Amino acid sequence: MMLVTARLSRKTLLTVKLMQPSMTMTKTAKLSYDEAVAALNSLQTNAAQLQKVRKERQKNVHLNLPQTTKYLERSGMTLEDLDKMKIIHVSGTKGKGSTCAFCESILRHSGLKTGFYSSPHLVSVTERIRINGEPIDQDKFTSYFWSVYDKVCKGREDDDRPPYFKLLTILAFNIFWKEGVDVAIMEVG
């Protein structure tokens, strides 16, 4: 949290310190999109940590699902909530993005409300999370981001916070769930 708080404005820090934990929506409204992106970027893995993760990847692969479940539940969603969602999960080595885009377009044009999660983004992180073919707008992204970030990351040690991509995935699940999409198309990272 130290990296994030250093980037936030004094006015925002003062506002955050004065807010009570139960006032999440008011607090998130005070934090900007740029501050949300700065907090998200603080979860990116630096080169030294990335090298360590690569060495330990196989040793810790069995922890991926339990850790993701822990962060998902900490965000306010349960596995039962996730199981109720209709999800198309696309994986492979070539053509994931195109396959997802085709599926999303076909389903949307058939009258379904769609959610689409892909990576990477080109310009804005909001490109990764789409509702009905459109990137989520910055205000919605900001509100949802701080709601999830505060529950999952705030006040936690670095080793008890999800990395960048995992947080974005949990954020996408939360957005699709709360926006009531009929189907979510999820591209594997």
C-alpha positions in Angstrom: 0.0 0.0 0.0 3.0 2.3 0.5 3.6 2.6 -3.2 0.0 3.5 -3.9 -0.4 6.0 -1.1 2.7 7.9 -2.3 1.0 8.5 -5.6 -2.4 9.7 -4.2 -3.1 13.3 -3.7 -3.1 14.8 -0.2 -6.8 15.7 -0.5 -7.6 12.1 -1.4 -5.5 10.7 1.4 -7.1 13.0 3.9 -10.6 12.0 2.5 -9.7 8.3 2.7 -8.4 8.6 6.3 -11.6 10.3 7.4 -13.9 7.8 5.8 -15.3 4.8 7.7 -15.0 1.3 6.2 -18.7 1.1 5.7 -18.7 4.1 3.4 -17.1 2.3 0.4 -19.2 4.0 -2.3 -18.5 7.5 -1.0 -14.8 6.8 -0.7 -14.6 5.3 -4.1 -16.3 8.3 -5.6 -13.5 10.5 -4.3 -10.7 8.5 -5.9 -10.0 9.1 -9.6 -9.5 6.8 -12.5 -5.8 7.7 -12.6 -5.5 6.7 -9.0 -7.2 3.4 -9.7 -4.7 2.8 -12.6 -1.8 3.7 -10.3 -3.1 1.3 -7.6 -3.6 -1.5 -10.2 -0.1 -0.9 -11.7 1.4 -1.3 -8.2 0.4 -4.9 -8.4 2.5 -5.5 -11.5 5.4 -7.8 -11.0 8.9 -6.3 -11.1 11.7 -8.0 -12.9 13.3 -9.6 -9.8 10.0 -10.8 -8.5 9.1 -12.2 -12.0 12.3 -14.2 -12.1 11.6 -15.6 -8.6 8.0 -16.5 -9.7 9.3 -18.3 -12.9 11.6 -20.4 -10.8 8.8 -21.3 -8.3 5.9 -21.6 -10.8 5.7 -25.4 -10.9 6.2 -25.7 -7.2 3.3 -23.4 -6.5 0.9 -24.2 -9.4 -1.4 -26.1 -7.0 -2.0 -22.8 -5.1 -3.6 -20.9 -8.1 -7.2 -22.0 -7.6 -7.2 -21.7 -3.8 -5.6 -18.2 -4.0 -8.0 -17.1 -6.7 -11.0 -18.4 -4.7 -9.7 -16.6 -1.6 -9.4 -13.2 -3.5 -12.8 -13.8 -5.2 -14.5 -14.4 -1.9 -12.7 -11.5 -0.3 -14.1 -9.3 -3.1 -17.7 -10.2 -2.1 -18.4 -12.9 -4.6 -18.8 -16.6 -3.8 -18.1 -19.6 -5.9 -21.8 -20.1 -6.1 -22.3 -16.6 -7.6 -19.6 -17.5 -10.1 -21.2 -20.8 -10.9 -24.5 -19.1 -11.7 -22.9 -17.1 -14.4 -22.8 -18.4 -18.0 -19.2 -18.2 -19.0 -17.4 -19.1 -22.3 -13.7 -19.6 -21.4 -11.4 -19.5 -24.4 -7.9 -20.9 -24.3 -5.2 -22.0 -26.7 -2.1 -20.7 -28.3 -3.4 -18.8 -31.4 -6.7 -17.0 -32.1 -8.1 -16.5 -28.6 -8.9 -12.9 -29.1 -10.5 -13.4 -32.5 -12.6 -16.4 -31.2 -13.7 -14.3 -28.2 -14.6 -11.4 -30.4 -16.6 -13.6 -32.8 -18.5 -15.3 -29.9 -19.2 -12.0 -28.2 -20.5 -10.4 -31.4 -22.7 -13.3 -32.4 -24.2 -13.5 -28.9 -24.7 -9.8 -28.6 -26.4 -9.6 -32.0 -28.7 -12.5 -30.9 -30.0 -10.2 -28.2 -27.9 -11.2 -25.2 -26.2 -8.8 -22.8 -22.5 -9.7 -23.1 -19.4 -9.3 -21.0 -16.0 -9.7 -22.6 -12.7 -9.9 -20.8 -9.4 -9.9 -22.9 -5.8 -8.9 -22.7 -3.7 -7.1 -23.3 -5.0 -3.6 -23.7 -3.5 -1.1 -26.2 -4.3 2.3 -24.7 -6.5 2.0 -21.6 -7.1 -0.8 -19.1 -10.8 -0.3 -19.7 -10.4 -2.0 -23.1 -10.0 -5.3 -21.3 -13.5 -5.3 -19.8 -16.4 -4.8 -22.2 -20.2 -4.7 -21.8 -22.2 -5.2 -25.0 -19.2 -4.7 -27.1 -18.1 -1.4 -25.5 -15.2 -0.9 -23.1 -16.4 -0.1 -19.6 -16.4 3.6 -19.1 -13.8 5.1 -16.8 -16.3 6.2 -14.1 -17.8 2.7 -13.8 -14.3 1.1 -13.9 -13.1 3.5 -11.2 -16.1 2.7 -9.0 -15.9 -1.0 -9.4 -12.1 -1.0 -9.1 -12.0 0.7 -5.7 -14.9 -1.4 -4.4 -12.9 -4.6 -5.3 -9.5 -3.2 -4.5 -10.5 -2.0 -1.0 -11.9 -5.4 -0.1 -9.1 -7.5 -1.7 -5.9 -5.4 -1.3 -6.3 -2.5 1.1 -4.2 -2.8 4.2 -2.7 -6.2 3.2 0.9 -7.2 2.8 2.3 -7.6 -0.7 2.2 -11.4 -0.4 -1.5 -11.3 0.5 -2.5 -9.3 -2.6 -3.3 -10.7 -6.0 -1.0 -9.8 -8.9 -2.2 -7.4 -11.7 -3.8 -10.0 -14.0 -5.5 -11.9 -11.2 -7.0 -8.7 -9.7 -8.3 -7.7 -13.2 -9.9 -11.1 -13.6 -11.6 -10.9 -10.3 -12.7 -7.3 -11.1 -14.1 -8.5 -14.5 -16.1 -11.3 -12.7 -17.5 -8.7 -10.2 -18.4 -6.3 -13.0 -20.2 -8.9 -15.1 -22.0 -10.3 -12.1 -23.2 -6.8 -10.9 -24.0 -5.6 -14.4 -26.1 -8.8 -14.9 -24.7 -10.0 -18.2 -26.3 -12.9 -19.8 -23.0 -14.4 -20.8 -19.4 -13.6 -20.2 -16.6 -14.4 -22.7 -13.3 -14.8 -20.9 -10.0 -15.0 -22.7 -7.3 -17.0 -20.9 -4.3 -14.7 -20.0 
